[in-house]
Amino acid sequence: MSMHLVAPTKGFSLGALTSALLLLSCSTLAAELPESHFQTKPVGYGLYELAFDGENNILFAASTPSFAKGKNTGIVYRVNPATLATDANIQTQRRAFATALDEQRHLLYIGNTVDGSVTVIDTQTGKELATIQLDESVKEDQFTPTREMVLDKKNQRLYVSGTAKKGVLWVIDTANRKKIATLSNMGEYPTGIALDSERGRLYCVNGGGELITLDTASHKILKRVVVEPAKKHFFLNISLDSKTGRAFITAPDLPKVLVVDVNSGKILHQIDVINSLAVLFNPARNEIYISHREAKRISIVDSNSYQVKNSITTTALPNSLALSADGNTLFASIKQSKEEMEKKQDYLIKINLGGL
């Protein structure tokens, strides 16, 4: 599961949204469980997205320890999922944010958001194999950062969203490690993307509140719809239940998670939680997991009734989510606040879903 925030853009005030988040009531949530009930462990500074390797039983955690001038490198931590202990640190030449994993080919793709590129890592040796440059602008005001990535293993394609006023989707041929297409007309600030590989459909949400459907064979836009025309939303992330054709969509300004029919674009339900960041659907348990960054909690939601089953409170800010191969364990990266980020390490939490 791949989720992270990028720098605020014009018309999108993160400070204002944060203030709104803190004012919202949490009274609609289920009974709370403190993080002390679960296994946690500090890992490092600047944690972002996670990727679980079920073939080798490894949890990868991408991190950017510093944004200071001249400190442009990243670290990918190899974590033992049983103990949350770090087995090895993979140094990356560029800052590491997003993740996409090809277990069978032993390849980990790392999104270098602020460099507009993707790093390819051999998961067996920890070596960088390539850096694929996506944005080639030399002008700062025209630069497009990368954000989310989704891997089509069957067709060896990696899709990467480019978040700008005139947003794009980049397509990488992973067999040849080359950018083969830049898909324009993706609206304002395309963010989250999700893949239905069986049906050959790619779904993208953006800062204009749109859900865009693309054909993965032709890369043509098949449909685009403003999900809730009466309201303006800046969509962040999307997770897909391909079996039922439902998309779960978060927006930082919205104290709900939208359940949308991908065929019609109509809202099927609005999950009553609080303002959300990451969202992850688990077909093995028919559950939805949602991180509420500023509210310091993680929700576990029944995907049939849309009721919150459990709410886990954290001492810091939950960010990205990942599932074990069997779908019975949830991992989350927990980030420190701006005031604490240079004093305390970010940490991981491991949630045994069968024990709840």
C-alpha positions in Angstrom: 0.0 0.0 0.0 1.5 3.2 -1.2 0.5 6.6 0.5 2.3 9.9 1.4 1.7 13.6 1.5 3.6 16.0 -0.8 4.4 19.6 -0.2 1.3 21.8 -0.1 0.4 23.4 -3.5 -1.4 26.6 -4.4 -5.1 26.4 -3.3 -4.4 23.5 -1.0 -3.6 24.8 2.5 -2.4 21.9 4.6 -2.3 24.1 7.7 -5.9 25.0 7.3 -6.8 21.4 6.8 -4.9 20.4 9.9 -6.7 22.9 12.0 -10.0 21.6 10.7 -9.0 18.0 11.5 -8.3 18.9 15.1 -11.7 20.4 15.6 -13.6 17.4 14.5 -15.4 15.1 16.9 -14.3 11.5 17.2 -17.6 10.5 18.9 -18.7 8.3 15.9 -15.8 5.9 16.3 -15.9 2.5 17.9 -14.3 1.7 21.3 -10.6 2.7 21.3 -7.6 0.4 21.7 -4.4 2.1 22.7 -1.2 1.3 20.7 0.2 -0.3 23.9 -1.9 -3.3 23.1 0.2 -3.9 20.0 3.8 -4.4 19.0 5.7 -1.2 18.1 9.3 -0.4 17.4 11.3 2.8 16.4 12.9 2.4 13.0 14.4 5.7 11.8 13.7 9.2 10.8 11.3 10.2 8.0 9.4 7.0 7.4 7.0 7.0 4.5 5.6 4.0 2.5 5.8 0.3 3.3 5.9 -2.8 1.1 5.5 -6.4 2.3 7.4 -9.2 0.6 5.5 -12.4 1.2 8.0 -14.5 -0.8 10.8 -13.7 1.6 8.9 -12.5 4.6 10.4 -9.0 4.7 8.8 -5.7 5.3 10.4 -2.8 3.5 10.1 0.8 4.8 11.1 3.8 2.7 12.4 6.8 4.4 13.8 10.3 3.8 15.8 11.2 7.0 16.4 14.8 6.1 15.2 17.6 3.8 18.2 19.8 4.7 20.2 21.2 1.8 22.8 18.8 0.6 21.2 15.8 2.3 19.5 14.2 -0.7 19.8 10.5 0.1 17.2 8.0 1.4 17.2 4.8 3.3 15.1 1.7 2.7 14.9 -0.4 5.9 14.6 -4.2 5.7 12.4 -5.1 8.6 11.8 -8.5 10.2 7.9 -8.6 10.4 7.9 -10.9 13.3 10.0 -8.7 15.6 10.0 -5.3 13.7 13.8 -5.3 14.1 15.8 -3.8 11.2 17.9 -6.5 9.4 19.6 -4.1 7.0 19.6 -0.5 5.7 19.6 0.0 1.9 21.1 3.4 1.1 19.5 5.2 -1.9 21.1 8.0 -3.7 17.9 9.9 -3.8 15.2 10.5 -1.2 12.8 7.6 -0.8 9.0 8.0 -0.5 6.7 5.7 -2.4 7.0 1.9 -2.8 6.0 -0.8 -5.3 7.2 -4.3 -5.0 7.6 -7.1 -7.6 8.3 -10.1 -5.3 8.8 -12.7 -8.1 11.4 -10.6 -9.8 13.0 -9.4 -6.6 12.6 -5.8 -7.5 11.6 -2.9 -5.3 10.6 0.4 -6.9 11.1 3.6 -4.9 9.4 6.9 -5.8 11.8 9.8 -5.5 9.1 12.4 -5.1 11.2 15.6 -5.0 13.5 14.4 -7.8 10.7 13.3 -10.2 12.1 9.8 -10.6 12.0 6.2 -9.6 14.8 4.1 -8.2 15.0 0.3 -8.9 16.5 -1.9 -6.2 17.5 -5.5 -6.2 15.9 -6.9 -3.0 18.3 -9.8 -2.8 21.5 -7.7 -2.9 20.2 -4.3 -1.9 21.9 -2.7 -4.9 20.4 0.1 -6.9 20.0 -1.2 -10.4 18.6 2.0 -12.2 17.2 5.4 -11.7 14.4 6.2 -14.2 13.9 9.9 -14.7 10.3 10.9 -15.3 10.1 14.6 -15.0 12.7 16.3 -17.2 12.0 19.9 -16.6 14.9 22.2 -15.8 12.7 25.0 -14.5 11.6 24.8 -10.9 8.2 26.3 -11.5 7.4 23.6 -14.1 8.7 20.6 -12.1 6.2 17.8 -11.5 6.9 15.6 -8.4 6.0 11.9 -8.4 3.6 10.7 -5.8 1.8 7.3 -6.0 2.9 4.2 -7.8 1.1 1.0 -8.8 2.7 -2.0 -10.4 1.1 -4.2 -13.2 3.2 -7.3 -12.8 1.5 -9.3 -15.5 2.2 -6.7 -18.2 5.4 -5.3 -16.6 4.2 -1.8 -16.3 4.7 0.7 -13.5 2.3 3.6 -13.3 3.3 6.8 -11.4 1.2 9.8 -10.7 2.7 13.3 -11.3 1.2 15.8 -9.0 0.9 19.3 -10.6 -1.7 21.8 -11.6 -1.7 20.1 -15.0 -1.1 16.6 -13.8 0.1 13.5 -15.6 0.5 9.8 -15.3 3.8 8.3 -16.3 4.1 4.7 -17.7 7.3 2.7 -17.2 8.2 -0.4 -19.1 9.7 -2.4 -16.1 11.3 -5.0 -18.4 13.4 -2.4 -20.1 13.4 0.1 -17.2 12.3 3.0 -19.5 9.5 5.6 -19.5 7.3 4.8 -22.4 4.5 7.3 -22.0 3.4 10.5 -20.3 -0.4 10.6 -20.0 -1.7 14.1 -19.9 -5.1 15.5 -19.2 -5.2 13.9 -15.7 -6.7 17.0 -14.1 -5.4 19.0 -11.1 -2.9 17.3 -8.9 -3.5 13.6 -9.6 -2.7 11.7 -6.5 -3.9 8.1 -5.7 -4.0 5.3 -8.3 -5.4 1.8 -8.2 -5.2 -1.1 -10.7 -7.7 -3.8 -11.7 -5.3 -6.0 -13.8 -7.9 -8.6 -14.6 -10.2 -6.0 -16.4 -7.3 -3.9 -17.7 -8.4 -0.8 -15.9 -6.5 1.9 -14.0 -8.2 4.3 -11.7 -6.9 7.7 -10.7 -8.2 10.4 -8.3 -7.1 14.0 -8.2 -7.4 17.3 -6.5 -10.4 18.3 -8.5 -12.5 15.5 -6.9 -12.4 13.4 -10.1 -12.3 9.7 -10.6 -10.7 8.9 -13.9 -10.8 5.4 -15.6 -8.1 4.4 -18.1 -7.6 1.4 -20.3 -4.3 -0.2 -19.5 -3.9 -1.6 -23.1 -4.4 1.7 -25.0 -3.8 4.1 -22.0 -6.8 6.1 -23.2 -9.2 7.7 -20.7 -12.5 5.8 -20.8 -14.4 7.9 -18.3 -14.0 10.8 -15.9 -16.5 11.9 -13.4 -16.6 14.5 -10.6 -17.7 12.3 -7.8 -19.6 14.8 -5.7 -20.2 17.9 -8.0 -22.0 19.9 -5.3 -18.8 19.9 -3.1 -15.2 20.5 -3.9 -12.9 17.7 -2.7 -9.1 17.2 -3.0 -8.9 13.4 -3.2 -5.8 11.9 -1.8 -5.9 8.1 -1.9 -7.9 5.2 -3.4 -8.1 1.5 -2.7 -10.0 -0.9 -4.9 -12.4 -3.9 -4.3 -12.2 -5.2 -7.9 -14.6 -8.0 -7.2 -17.5 -5.7 -6.4 -16.3 -2.7 -8.4 -16.0 -0.4 -5.4 -13.4 2.3 -4.8 -12.7 3.6 -1.3 -11.5 7.2 -1.6 -10.1 9.6 1.0 -10.0 13.4 1.0 -8.3 15.4 3.9 -11.2 17.9 3.9 -13.9 15.3 4.3 -14.8 13.6 7.6 -15.9 10.5 5.6 -14.4 7.9 3.3 -16.4 7.7 0.1 -17.4 4.4 -1.3 -17.8 4.8 -5.1 -19.1 2.6 -7.9 -16.2 2.6 -10.4 -18.6 2.0 -13.3 -21.1 4.8 -12.7 -19.0 7.1 -10.5 -21.9 7.3 -8.0 -21.4 7.3 -4.3 -22.7 4.1 -2.7 -21.9 5.0 0.9 -20.0 7.5 3.0 -18.1 5.7 5.8 -18.6 7.7 9.0 -15.1 8.2 10.4 -13.0 11.3 10.6 -10.6 13.0 8.1 -8.4 10.4 6.6 -5.1 9.8 4.8 -4.4 6.2 3.8 -7.0 3.6 2.9 -6.5 -0.1 2.2 -9.0 -2.8 1.4 -8.4 -6.3 2.6 -10.4 -8.9 0.6 -9.2 -11.8 2.8 -11.1 -10.3 5.8 -13.6 -8.0 4.1 -12.2 -5.1 6.0 -11.0 -1.5 5.2 -8.1 0.1 7.1 -7.9 3.9 7.3 -5.2 6.1 8.8 -6.3 9.3 10.4 -3.0 11.2 10.6 -3.8 14.3 12.7 -6.3 12.5 14.9 -3.7 9.9 15.7 -5.7 6.8 15.1 -6.3 3.9 12.7 -9.8 2.6 11.9 -10.7 -1.0 11.1 -14.0 -1.0 9.1 -16.3 -3.8 8.1 -16.5 -3.5 4.3 -20.1 -5.0 4.1 -21.8 -2.9 6.9 -19.3 0.0 6.7 -19.3 0.1 10.5 -16.1 0.8 12.4 -15.1 -2.4 14.2 -12.0 -1.1 16.0 -10.2 2.2 16.5 -6.6 2.1 17.5 -5.1 5.3 19.0 -1.4 6.1 18.4 1.0 8.5 20.2 2.1 10.0 16.9 0.9 10.4 13.3 -0.1 7.2 11.4 0.8 7.5 7.7 1.1 4.5 5.4 -0.4 1.0 5.6 0.7 -2.5 4.4 -0.7 -6.0 4.8 1.0 -9.4 5.3 0.7 -11.9 2.5 -2.1 -13.8 4.3 -4.0 -10.6 5.1 -4.0 -11.3 8.8 -1.5 -8.7 9.9 -1.6 -4.9 9.4 1.5 -2.7 9.5 1.6 1.1 9.7 4.3 3.7 9.6 3.9 6.2 12.4 5.5 9.6 11.9 6.5 12.1 14.6 5.1 15.6 14.6 7.0 18.5 13.1 8.1 19.5 16.6 9.4 16.1 17.4 10.6 14.8 14.1 14.3 15.6 14.8 14.2 14.4 18.3 12.3 11.1 18.0 12.5 8.3 15.4 9.4 7.3 13.5 8.1 3.9 14.4 6.1 0.9 13.1 3.1 -0.7 14.6 2.1 -4.3 14.0 -1.6 -5.2 14.4 -2.6 -8.9 14.6 -6.1 -8.6 13.0 -7.1 -12.1 14.1 -6.7 -11.1 17.7 -9.1 -8.2 17.6 
